[in-house]
């Protein structure tokens, strides 16, 4: 019972099934992501408690059948999805949203106002959708069950102007969207080698994130929180033992506009990560 992330490093996983990250009699969190062999693998997550079923970053349209299957294995009818959190508007994050709205038009979409403007372009009428706007002031929360709260924290320009992350007070998991994401030749659900993983995160962040200043601002914001795992939308979940190292790494990473006039550090490590590929 409780957080399972550390245990998942030590067992062989069936990635064709949902994988429980946190479990108690009244509260469950599961990985329900995609299982294709691709360096840009997408993770989706499901939080279930007291009839509330929250799907986080459900993925692109090609991921929909897999994610739907995993969700159904956990909660039965996928119509039971009550909320979808979309941390930003990219197709790998939310391209499948119209399919979920067909299943249940009453789903509440949790996102920021700027993202809300863009995602209806995937093909639905935004006036007929339930929305919960996430404030950039970090004061938007929702309660789940008796002792559980989701907090939505802004992450400006990482990599979208109104990107945000979700912190679950029950499990202490930070659902980080594209922050802490990694591009990996050999994916694993949970990080086992943080030094190798830093390089895989670097390859993603130097190209996608705005600047070291933006990363440092965000890291300083979340450092006061107790974080037992970081669950990004790409790459591996970072367990508690590596959280501090991951935070410090991003805080000191030059990226984005910092590299306009100097050579990217990625070039020196690409061969080491990807070999002959």
Order of alpha helices (4+ residues) and beta strands (2+ residues): beta-beta-beta-beta-beta-alpha-beta-alpha-alpha-beta-alpha-beta-beta-beta-beta-beta-alpha-alpha-beta-beta-alpha-alpha
